[in-house]
Amino acid sequence: MTTPLDCEQQERLVAERRRTLGEDHPDTLTAMLDLADYVWAKGRLIAARALEEQVVNARRRLLGTAHPDTLKAVGKLAVTLAGQGHLEQARQLQEEVVDGRRALFGDDDLETLRAMNNLAGTVALQGDVTTARELLASVLATACRNFGEQHPDSLTTMGNLAVVLWQEGNRAGAYELQQQVLELRRLAQGEDDPATRAAATALEIMEHDSGY
C-alpha cells in the first residue's frame, strides 16, 4: 500500500516531473492537480487556483474541452473560485462540467450527480435557492434510485437539500429531512462517524433556531 505524500513531498514530485517529463505531460498535470488539493486543504486558495488554472489550460489545449480529465480539472477550479467568492465565474464553469459530463456519461453517472451538487451549492450562495432546490431534488431522486438512500452521496445531497429548504423558509420540511439524514447516517455509519456527528449538530441548530 502506497503511503500518501505530504505537501512538501508533492511539491518535490511536481518539480521532478516538470524537469524529467515536461510541463504538459499527463503525469505532471496529474501531480499538479494533486498538489492543488494539498494547498487548498491548507487554505492556500490563491496557490491552488494558480495550479488548477495551469492544468485546465493545458488539458483544454491537449485533450479538448469535453475530455473527462479536462472536466475534472475545471470542476476543481470552479470549487476554488467559489471559495474565493467568484460565484458567477464558478457557476459558469460548473455548468460547463455538468453539461459535459451529461453528454459523455448521462444523468445517472455518479460524477455527473456530484457536479450537479456542486453547481447547486454555488447557485444557493448566489441567492437563487429555488433553482438550487430543484437541482438538488433531481440529484437526490436519481441518487436514491440508482445507489440507495444510505449511499454517502445520497445522504450528502439530502443534507444539502435540507439546508436549501431552510434558506427558503420551509423550516418544517428542512427539519424533517435533516432528521432523516441523521437517522440514515446512524444506520449506515454509526454514532461516532464524523458525518453522523455533523448531521446531529445541524439538527441541533435547527431545533435551537426553531424551538422544536
C-alpha positions as CSV (number, residue, x, y, z in Angstrom):
1,M,0.0,0.0,0.0
2,T,1.4,3.4,-1.0
3,T,1.9,5.9,1.8
4,P,0.3,9.3,0.9
5,L,2.7,12.1,0.3
6,D,2.7,15.3,2.4
7,C,2.6,18.7,0.8
8,E,6.3,19.2,0.6
9,Q,6.8,15.8,-1.0
10,Q,4.1,16.5,-3.5
11,E,5.8,19.8,-4.4
12,R,9.1,17.9,-5.0
13,L,7.2,15.4,-7.1
14,V,5.8,18.1,-9.3
15,A,9.2,19.8,-9.7
16,E,10.7,16.4,-10.6
17,R,8.1,15.6,-13.2
18,R,8.3,19.0,-14.7
19,R,12.1,18.5,-15.1
20,T,12.0,15.0,-16.4
21,L,8.7,14.7,-18.3
22,G,7.9,18.3,-19.2
23,E,5.2,20.8,-18.2
24,D,2.5,19.3,-20.4
25,H,3.0,15.6,-19.6
26,P,-0.2,13.9,-18.3
27,D,1.7,12.7,-15.2
28,T,3.0,16.2,-14.5
29,L,-0.5,17.7,-14.8
30,T,-2.0,15.0,-12.5
31,A,0.7,15.7,-9.9
32,M,-0.1,19.5,-10.2
33,L,-3.8,18.8,-9.6
34,D,-3.0,16.7,-6.6
35,L,-0.7,19.4,-5.2
36,A,-3.6,21.9,-5.7
37,D,-5.7,19.6,-3.4
38,Y,-2.9,19.8,-0.7
39,V,-2.6,23.5,-0.8
40,W,-6.3,24.0,-0.9
41,A,-6.7,22.0,2.2
42,K,-4.2,24.3,3.9
43,G,-6.4,27.3,3.0
44,R,-4.0,28.5,0.2
45,L,-6.7,29.1,-2.4
46,I,-4.6,31.5,-4.4
47,A,-1.9,28.9,-4.9
48,A,-4.4,26.2,-5.6
49,R,-6.2,28.4,-8.2
50,A,-2.9,29.1,-10.0
51,L,-2.1,25.3,-10.3
52,E,-5.7,24.5,-11.3
53,E,-5.7,27.2,-14.0
54,Q,-2.4,25.8,-15.4
55,V,-3.9,22.3,-15.6
56,V,-7.2,23.4,-17.1
57,N,-5.4,25.5,-19.8
58,A,-3.1,22.6,-20.6
59,R,-5.8,19.9,-20.7
60,R,-8.1,22.1,-22.8
61,R,-5.2,22.6,-25.3
62,L,-4.1,19.0,-25.3
63,L,-7.3,17.0,-24.8
64,G,-10.1,19.3,-25.7
65,T,-12.8,20.9,-23.6
66,A,-15.0,17.8,-23.4
67,H,-12.4,15.3,-22.2
68,P,-13.2,13.8,-18.7
69,D,-9.8,14.8,-17.4
70,T,-10.4,18.4,-18.6
71,L,-13.8,18.4,-16.9
72,K,-12.3,17.1,-13.7
73,A,-9.8,20.0,-13.6
74,V,-12.5,22.5,-14.5
75,G,-14.6,21.3,-11.6
76,K,-11.8,21.6,-9.1
77,L,-11.1,25.2,-10.4
78,A,-14.8,26.1,-10.0
79,V,-14.8,25.0,-6.4
80,T,-11.8,27.1,-5.7
81,L,-13.3,30.1,-7.4
82,A,-16.5,29.7,-5.4
83,G,-14.4,29.5,-2.2
84,Q,-12.8,32.8,-3.2
85,G,-16.3,34.4,-3.8
86,H,-16.2,34.4,-7.6
87,L,-19.6,32.9,-7.8
88,E,-20.6,33.8,-11.3
89,Q,-17.4,32.5,-12.8
90,A,-17.7,29.4,-10.7
91,R,-21.2,28.8,-11.8
92,Q,-20.3,29.1,-15.5
93,L,-17.6,26.5,-15.1
94,Q,-19.8,24.2,-13.1
95,E,-22.5,24.4,-15.8
96,E,-19.8,23.5,-18.3
97,V,-18.8,20.5,-16.3
98,V,-22.4,19.3,-15.8
99,D,-23.2,19.7,-19.5
100,G,-20.0,18.0,-20.5
101,R,-20.5,15.0,-18.2
102,R,-24.1,14.6,-19.2
103,A,-23.1,14.5,-22.8
104,L,-20.4,11.9,-22.1
105,F,-21.9,9.7,-19.4
106,G,-25.6,10.7,-18.9
107,D,-27.6,11.9,-16.0
108,D,-27.2,8.8,-13.9
109,D,-23.4,8.9,-13.6
110,L,-22.2,9.5,-10.1
111,E,-19.7,12.1,-11.0
112,T,-22.3,13.9,-13.0
113,L,-24.5,14.0,-9.9
114,R,-21.6,15.3,-7.9
115,A,-21.1,18.1,-10.4
116,M,-24.8,19.0,-10.2
117,N,-24.5,19.0,-6.4
118,N,-21.5,21.4,-6.6
119,L,-23.5,23.6,-9.0
120,A,-26.4,23.7,-6.7
121,G,-24.2,24.9,-3.9
122,T,-22.9,27.8,-5.9
123,V,-26.4,28.7,-7.1
124,A,-27.6,28.7,-3.5
125,L,-24.7,31.0,-2.5
126,Q,-25.9,33.4,-5.2
127,G,-29.3,33.5,-3.6
128,D,-31.2,31.5,-6.2
129,V,-32.5,29.0,-3.7
130,T,-35.4,27.9,-5.9
131,T,-33.1,26.7,-8.7
132,A,-30.7,25.1,-6.1
133,R,-33.7,23.2,-4.6
134,E,-34.8,21.9,-8.0
135,L,-31.3,20.8,-8.8
136,L,-30.8,19.0,-5.5
137,A,-34.2,17.4,-5.6
138,S,-33.4,16.0,-9.1
139,V,-30.0,14.7,-7.9
140,L,-31.4,13.2,-4.8
141,A,-34.1,11.3,-6.7
142,T,-31.6,9.9,-9.1
143,A,-29.0,9.0,-6.4
144,C,-31.6,7.2,-4.3
145,R,-32.9,5.3,-7.2
146,N,-29.5,4.2,-8.5
147,F,-27.4,3.9,-5.3
148,G,-29.9,3.8,-2.5
149,E,-30.8,6.3,0.2
150,Q,-28.0,5.2,2.5
151,H,-25.3,5.9,-0.1
152,P,-22.9,8.7,1.1
153,D,-23.7,10.8,-2.0
154,S,-27.5,10.4,-1.4
155,L,-27.0,11.5,2.2
156,T,-24.8,14.4,1.3
157,T,-27.4,15.6,-1.2
158,M,-30.2,15.1,1.3
159,G,-28.4,17.3,3.8
160,N,-27.7,19.9,1.2
161,L,-31.4,20.0,0.3
162,A,-32.3,20.4,3.9
163,V,-30.1,23.5,4.1
164,V,-31.7,24.9,1.0
165,L,-35.2,24.3,2.3
166,W,-34.2,26.1,5.5
167,Q,-32.9,29.0,3.4
168,E,-36.2,29.1,1.5
169,G,-38.1,29.4,4.8
170,N,-39.5,25.8,4.7
171,R,-38.3,25.1,8.2
172,A,-40.6,22.2,8.9
173,G,-39.5,20.5,5.7
174,A,-35.9,21.2,6.4
175,Y,-36.1,19.8,9.9
176,E,-37.9,16.6,8.8
177,L,-35.3,16.0,6.1
178,Q,-32.4,16.6,8.4
179,Q,-33.9,14.1,10.9
180,Q,-34.0,11.6,8.1
181,V,-30.3,12.3,7.3
182,L,-29.3,11.8,10.9
183,E,-31.3,8.5,11.2
184,L,-29.8,7.1,8.0
185,R,-26.3,8.1,8.8
186,R,-26.6,6.4,12.2
187,L,-27.7,3.3,10.4
188,A,-25.1,3.4,7.7
189,Q,-22.1,4.8,9.6
190,G,-22.8,4.6,13.3
191,E,-23.0,7.2,16.0
192,D,-19.3,8.1,16.1
193,D,-18.7,8.8,12.4
194,P,-17.8,12.5,11.8
195,A,-20.6,12.8,9.2
196,T,-23.1,11.5,11.7
197,R,-21.9,13.9,14.3
198,A,-22.1,16.8,11.8
199,A,-25.7,15.8,10.9
200,A,-26.6,15.8,14.6
201,T,-25.1,19.2,15.1
202,A,-27.0,20.6,12.1
203,L,-30.3,19.2,13.5
204,E,-29.5,20.7,16.9
205,I,-29.0,24.1,15.3
206,M,-32.4,23.8,13.6
207,E,-34.0,22.8,16.8
208,H,-32.5,25.8,18.6
209,D,-33.5,28.3,16.0
210,S,-37.0,27.0,15.5
211,G,-37.9,25.8,19.0
212,Y,-38.6,22.2,18.0
